[in-house]
Amino acid sequence: MKQLYFIITFIILIIIITVIGVILISPKKEVKEIKDTITLQSEIESEFSCYGYTIDNPKIIVNPYGNSPLTALIMFETDKREGVTITIKGKYDNDITYREANETKEHYIPIYGLYSNYENSVVLSTDTVDKEVKIKTNLVENNAISTDAVETTNGINLISTDNGVIGIDEYGETRYYLEGGYSKDIVIDKNNHLFLSTNRLNNDNSNTGIVNIDLLGKIYYEYNLEDGYNGLIYNVDDTKLLVLSENIILIDIQTGNVLKEYNLYKTIDNYVQLLYDSKTNQVILTGENVTLYYDYDKTNLDKIIGNKEYVPDELSTYFVDTQNINVNENIRIKSNNQIYDIENINLDKDVYFYLTDGIYLSKYKETETSNKNINILFSKEYQEEINIYKERDRLVIEYDFNKDDKVYFVLDKFLGKKVYEIDTSKNVKYINSYGLSGKYTIYLKINDKLLKLNEYVKF
């Protein structure tokens, strides 16, 4: 019996010592978490209110989401349900007129097409009232493109650059600017909302996915794609999108589900245009050197035309010896800062704006781990600066290691160690939250040194 008591006492003592040891050596600081855009815009919208405001004394917020400085949101109430017509007075008798889509008593009206560094005149009209309001904007520097290169018709040309989207009217005036890195291909949906790239990158420099965003800069949907987004989209029928990822995928706009996938095999090109041809029922991917044609329904490759040097041997039977189709140069131009796309948008439509929460439609896969065996029993405290923070769905590590260093990043918990190799030729590493759960202590192994950071992260 005494022996049993001794064993039990010994086990309890070991547990106590272990718990005390864990408490003493556990890092005290949790990795900071950065609020995501959809959360931030929800917080912004909690301050929006039309109550107590009238059409004669409306509430006006310029650049309501902080990323679209040539827009505004006007808020007010009316005694009865009615729609409002909005007229943005143009400098050259080129007024922009559109109408609130729904009749309501509570009006949240987006204002688009304002001039930069200008006191804009905006007229709000109901059946009984015409009210002119003045909206002053700040200067928007347009250094990304030369407006001489933009051939405009009517409406506003939206031009995608590396940093965002710029809108130019037929007189070369800047009338729109969406900043924050939403760019690449521009697709305009039936509500005059835009499909653009997300402003976040993966480890391979592809974008994490695409967003559905209105001209005010509000995100309605964010589609994170399992294999990233490589810059081309096509709206098939307002319910489905063709997207260039690792392969071409067809996704459902409402759910984000992948409906079909079209294999790119080993073709490598600078692809510049993706579309669906309803006449031939084909998905067409055009590059600078080859064009690929797929059967839309069956997803199989039909043919390849262009430069045979860019066609892998195993696909030679699909090659058709003919001239490549011409890419429509009117929708794609280049400058010192690469421009991905140009789309003409007419703002004389009913305008749709909803005070609803943005929706994440996410597809993730676990970030690749290393099979490197790293023993964490003996470590020193890491003394250098390294910036680690958590986003909603991943961990971000920013660093400036010597390019010749061999570096591993370690997340450790009881029976749950994860090791990731760091590419020292870059300055950032992303680790998806998929496959991670619980509290992890953070270590670095730099060459032969094991270093412990005084931080932990929870997933």
WOVENJO-V72859 format. One record per backbone hydrogen bond with DSSP energy under -0.5 kcal/mol. NH is the residue of the N-H (numbers start at 1). CO is the residue of the C=O. E is the energy in kcal/mol with one decimal. If there is no record, write none. Layout:
NH|CO|E + NH|CO|E
This chain:
5|1|-2.4 + 6|2|-2.4 + 7|3|-2.3 + 8|4|-2.6 + 9|5|-2.9 + 10|6|-2.5 + 11|7|-2.5 + 12|8|-2.5 + 13|9|-2.4 + 14|10|-2.4 + 15|11|-2.4 + 16|12|-2.6 + 17|13|-2.8 + 18|14|-2.7 + 19|15|-2.8 + 20|16|-2.8 + 21|17|-2.7 + 22|18|-2.8 + 23|19|-2.5 + 24|20|-2.5 + 25|21|-2.4 + 26|22|-1.9 + 29|454|-0.9 + 30|28|-0.5 + 31|456|-3.0 + 32|388|-0.5 + 34|390|-2.9 + 40|36|-2.3 + 41|37|-2.7 + 42|38|-1.6 + 43|39|-1.9 + 44|40|-2.2 + 45|41|-2.4 + 46|42|-1.2 + 47|44|-1.6 + 48|45|-1.5 + 53|50|-1.8 + 54|57|-1.0 + 59|75|-2.7 + 61|73|-2.4 + 62|60|-0.5 + 63|71|-2.8 + 64|61|-0.5 + 65|216|-0.5 + 66|63|-1.3 + 71|68|-1.2 + 72|111|-1.6 + 73|61|-2.3 + 74|109|-2.7 + 75|59|-2.7 + 76|107|-1.7 + 77|53|-2.9 + 78|105|-2.0 + 82|104|-1.8 + 85|125|-2.9 + 86|98|-3.3 + 87|123|-2.2 + 88|96|-3.3 + 89|87|-0.7 + 89|121|-2.5 + 93|90|-0.8 + 96|88|-2.2 + 97|95|-0.5 + 98|86|-2.3 + 99|349|-0.7 + 100|84|-3.0 + 101|351|-2.0 + 104|82|-1.8 + 107|76|-2.7 + 107|105|-0.7 + 108|106|-0.5 + 109|74|-3.2 + 110|108|-0.6 + 111|72|-3.3 + 112|110|-0.5 + 114|70|-1.6 + 116|174|-0.9 + 117|138|-1.9 + 118|115|-0.6 + 120|118|-1.1 + 120|135|-2.9 + 122|120|-0.5 + 122|133|-2.8 + 123|87|-2.6 + 124|122|-0.5 + 124|131|-3.4 + 125|85|-2.6 + 125|123|-0.5 + 126|129|-2.8 + 131|124|-3.2 + 133|122|-3.2 + 135|120|-2.5 + 137|118|-1.8 + 141|139|-0.6 + 143|141|-0.7 + 147|145|-0.6 + 149|146|-1.8 + 150|147|-1.4 + 151|149|-0.7 + 152|150|-0.8 + 153|154|-0.5 + 156|345|-2.4 + 157|168|-2.9 + 158|156|-0.6 + 158|343|-3.4 + 159|157|-0.5 + 159|166|-3.5 + 160|158|-0.5 + 160|341|-2.8 + 161|164|-3.2 + 165|178|-2.2 + 166|159|-2.5 + 167|176|-2.9 + 168|157|-2.4 + 169|173|-2.4 + 170|155|-0.5 + 172|169|-2.0 + 175|167|-3.0 + 175|173|-0.6 + 176|167|-1.2 + 178|165|-3.2 + 179|67|-2.5 + 179|177|-0.6 + 180|163|-0.6 + 181|163|-2.6 + 183|181|-0.7 + 185|231|-1.0 + 187|185|-0.5 + 187|195|-1.5 + 189|187|-0.5 + 189|193|-2.8 + 192|189|-2.0 + 194|213|-3.6 + 195|187|-2.8 + 196|194|-0.6 + 196|211|-2.1 + 197|183|-2.3 + 198|209|-2.2 + 202|206|-3.0 + 205|202|-1.8 + 207|229|-2.0 + 208|200|-2.0 + 210|223|-1.9 + 211|196|-2.9 + 212|221|-2.7 + 213|194|-2.9 + 213|211|-0.6 + 214|218|-2.5 + 217|214|-1.6 + 220|212|-3.2 + 221|212|-1.3 + 222|359|-2.4 + 223|210|-3.2 + 224|222|-0.8 + 224|361|-1.5 + 225|208|-2.7 + 225|223|-0.5 + 228|225|-1.6 + 229|207|-2.6 + 230|244|-3.2 + 234|242|-2.0 + 236|234|-0.8 + 236|240|-2.2 + 237|240|-0.7 + 241|251|-2.3 + 242|234|-3.1 + 243|249|-2.8 + 244|232|-2.6 + 245|243|-0.9 + 245|247|-3.0 + 248|262|-2.2 + 249|243|-2.7 + 250|260|-2.5 + 251|241|-2.8 + 251|249|-0.5 + 252|257|-2.4 + 253|239|-2.6 + 256|252|-2.8 + 259|250|-3.6 + 259|257|-0.6 + 260|250|-1.2 + 262|248|-3.4 + 263|261|-0.6 + 267|264|-2.0 + 268|310|-0.5 + 271|269|-1.2 + 272|286|-2.8 + 273|286|-1.7 + 275|284|-2.1 + 277|282|-3.0 + 278|276|-0.8 + 281|277|-1.5 + 282|277|-1.7 + 283|294|-2.0 + 284|275|-2.9 + 284|282|-0.5 + 285|292|-2.4 + 286|273|-3.1 + 286|284|-0.6 + 287|290|-2.7 + 288|270|-1.0 + 291|305|-2.7 + 292|285|-2.8 + 293|303|-2.5 + 294|283|-2.6 + 295|300|-2.7 + 296|281|-2.2 + 296|294|-0.6 + 299|295|-2.2 + 302|293|-3.4 + 303|293|-1.3 + 304|318|-2.6 + 305|291|-2.1 + 306|320|-0.5 + 306|322|-0.8 + 307|289|-3.1 + 308|306|-0.6 + 310|307|-1.9 + 311|308|-1.9 + 312|310|-0.6 + 315|312|-1.8 + 316|313|-1.7 + 318|315|-1.8 + 319|316|-1.1 + 320|304|-3.1 + 322|320|-1.6 + 329|327|-1.1 + 331|328|-1.6 + 332|329|-0.9 + 338|336|-0.6 + 340|160|-1.1 + 340|338|-0.5 + 341|160|-0.5 + 342|331|-1.5 + 343|158|-2.4 + 345|156|-3.0 + 347|345|-0.5 + 351|99|-2.9 + 352|191|-0.6 + 353|351|-0.5 + 356|354|-1.6 + 359|220|-2.3 + 361|222|-3.1 + 361|359|-0.5 + 362|360|-0.6 + 363|224|-1.3 + 370|419|-3.3 + 374|372|-0.8 + 375|373|-0.5 + 376|374|-0.5 + 379|377|-0.6 + 380|450|-2.3 + 382|452|-2.4 + 387|398|-1.5 + 388|386|-0.7 + 389|396|-2.2 + 390|32|-2.9 + 391|394|-3.0 + 394|391|-0.6 + 395|431|-2.8 + 396|389|-3.1 + 397|429|-2.6 + 398|387|-3.2 + 398|396|-0.5 + 399|427|-1.7 + 405|402|-1.9 + 407|405|-0.7 + 407|422|-0.5 + 408|445|-2.2 + 409|420|-3.2 + 410|443|-2.7 + 411|418|-2.7 + 412|410|-0.5 + 412|441|-2.7 + 416|413|-2.3 + 418|411|-3.0 + 420|409|-2.8 + 422|407|-2.6 + 424|422|-1.0 + 426|423|-1.6 + 429|397|-2.0 + 431|395|-2.6 + 432|430|-0.5 + 433|393|-2.7 + 436|433|-2.4 + 440|457|-3.0 + 441|412|-3.1 + 442|455|-1.5 + 443|410|-2.4 + 444|451|-3.3 + 445|408|-2.5 + 446|444|-0.6 + 446|449|-2.3 + 447|406|-3.3 + 447|445|-0.6 + 449|446|-2.3 + 450|448|-0.5 + 451|444|-3.7 + 451|449|-0.6 + 452|380|-3.5 + 453|442|-2.3 + 455|453|-1.3 + 456|29|-1.9 + 457|440|-2.1 + 459|438|-2.3
